[in-house]
Amino acid sequence: MVYERSGGDLERAELKIHFPAAFWGHDLSRFSFTCFISCFSEGNPPQWHLVNGKCSGNKQSPVNIVTKNVVYEKSLKPLTFEGYDVKGSGQWLLENNGHTVKVTLNTSPKIGGGGLPRKFKAVEFHLHWGVPEKPQNIPGSEHSIDGEKYPMELHVVHIREDASDVTDAKKNPGGLAVLAFFVKVGSEIFSYPPQISASSLAEGLFIILNTKVSHSCQDLGKYYRYEGSLTTPDCYEGVIWTIFEKPVELSLRQLSRFAVLHFEKNSSSAMTENFRPAQPLNGRAVLWSGASIALPAAKLLLLPLALTCTLSSLSH
């Protein structure tokens, strides 16, 4: 991928991006990842236990949250966010890994409180979506509320603070904590980051974006909590899930940009419906914070950066 610009700052009108054929998953044979194209083809998620027995466990994700059955838990206070308001270098590694758009963070914002047993540090985020346009218009969120799904779901993956990486974190129960944000069709709250700089690596498979975007999130006090798993193989059980009630808004045009992705080389299969169906609760309780607290207007950069950077890379 090559970025071209004329003059000083990179302006939208001057932005030209050239994507090599390999960029969006057209040549991923040299890169290893656990979940291949077959993961989300019709009928395959129920067969994941043949790949990894953990996928047939009793604490699998995602789940359908039935609001009349949730349990109010007074200890679920608003989460604390550390480093989410620090721009840092803003350089993130974005990869089409063959089943989603995954962004690896080079900084480690942390979360705590909110009934979590310890602090957790963010390591990556990724998205799940369906078919955003008619006639199909298939919602793609993994979790659902009373059977209703949203067009998209954003997952911010955290590992326990004392773990070196995801593999290390998985050695202990409760090693991972995932923040889940629903994405609904709404207004186009942004078009492009005000400033972008980029460099090309590994034949365009990776991009590095430096953005300056801020976002005020004032109501993160209402959320659901349960114990579950990763939603793709190896389906590791030991994930503390936090699903926020308040969705993020993107326009239909922005959601549709994800339809340009493909699963693998020389494939006409668009990367859509990359979500796992709801799994049985098997007696697990879904807790509810019940809070309706207007949090102090903190600038949580990670969420808008996640969507802005990803959409920017898909826009050209």
PAGU-262748 format. One record per residue (C-alpha): x negated, y negated, z. Coordinates in steps of 0.25 Angstrom, whole numbers, plus 5000, padded with zeros to 4 digits. Layout:
% residues N
XYZ/...
***
This chain:
% residues 316
500050005000/499549864996/500049735001/499749614992/499849464996/499549334991/499149214999/499149215015/500249295022/500949405016/502349355012/503549435008/503549374994/502049414992/502149554997/501749664988/501649804993/501149914984/501450054990/500650174985/501450294981/500950364994/501450265004/502850305007/502650455009/502350494994/501050554998/501050605012/500450735010/499150695016/499750645029/500350745039/501650725047/502550815054/503950795047/503950815032/504950775022/505850895025/506050845039/507250765035/507750835023/509150895024/509251005034/507751005039/507850935053/508551055058/507351135054/506351055061/506251155072/505551255062/504451155061/504351125075/505151195086/505251065094/506351015084/507351105090/507051065104/508151015114/507750875115/507750835100/507950695094/508750615088/510050625095/511450575094/511750485106/513150495111/513350365119/514450415127/513550525132/512350435135/511850425150/511650285155/510250285162/509950155170/508450175170/508450155155/508050005156/507549925143/506149975138/504949895140/504149865128/502649835128/501849795116/503049785108/502949635107/501449635103/501149625088/499849685089/499149715076/500549755070/499849855062/500649985061/500450115052/501650145044/501850285037/502850355029/502650495036/503550565027/504850565036/504850415041/504150285042/503250295053/502450175059/501250205068/500950085078/499550045081/499949975094/500750035106/501949965111/502450025123/503850055129/504150085144/505350075154/506750115149/506650245157/505350285150/504450375158/503250295154/502750195143/502650235129/501850175117/502350155103/501650235092/502550235080/503950205074/504750265063/506050265057/507250355053/508250325043/509350375034/509950325021/510150185022/510950155009/512250195004/512850294999/512150385010/511950285021/511450385030/511050335044/509650375048/509450355063/509050475071/509850445083/511250415083/512250355092/513650425094/513350485080/513050355073/511650335067/510950215062/510250195048/508850205055/508150235067/506750175072/505850255081/504750195089/503950315095/503150295108/502250385115/501950395130/500950285134/499850385138/499850465125/498850445114/499850485103/501150555100/500450695100/499950665114/501250605119/501950735114/501250815124/502150765135/503650755137/504150615134/502950585127/503650495116/504650385117/505450335105/506250205103/507350225093/507950105086/509150115077/509150035064/510449985059/510849915046/510949765049/510349635045/508949625039/508249565051/506949555044/506349565030/504849575030/503849545041/503349405041/501849455039/501349585034/499949625032/499549765027/498449855023/498449985015/498050125021/498050265017/498650245003/499750165008/500350265018/500150165029/500350015031/499949925041/500849805044/500549685052/501849615055/502349505064/503749535068/504549515081/505849565085/506649535098/507349655104/508249615115/509149735118/508349865119/508949895132/510049985127/509550125122/509650275123/508650375129/508450525128/507350625127/507150685113/506150715102/505450665090/506450675078/505450735068/504550865070/503950895080/505150845087/504350825100/505350815112/504850715122/505350585116/506050485124/507050415115/507550275117/508650235106/509050095107/510450055104/510149925097/509849955082/508849875074/509449815061/508949825047/509649795034/510049905024/509049855015/507949875025/508450015029/508450055014/507050025012/506750155019/507350235008/506150204999/505350305008/505150445003/504750575011/503650625003/502750624990/503550624977/504850644984/506150564980/506650594994/506850465001/506450455016/507950445021/508650525032/507350545040/508050565053/508350685061/509850725065/510250715079/509850825089/510650885100/510450815114/510450955121/510850895134/509950775134/510450645139/510450515131/510250395141/510650255139/510050135144/511450065145/510649925146/511049805138/509949715142/509449605134/507949625134/507049505134/506749465119/505449545117/504849555104/504749695101/503949705088/503949855085/505349865081/505449755070/503949785066/504349935064/505549895055/504849775048/503549845045/504249965039/505249895031/504149805026/503449915021/504649975014/505049845007/504049834997/
***
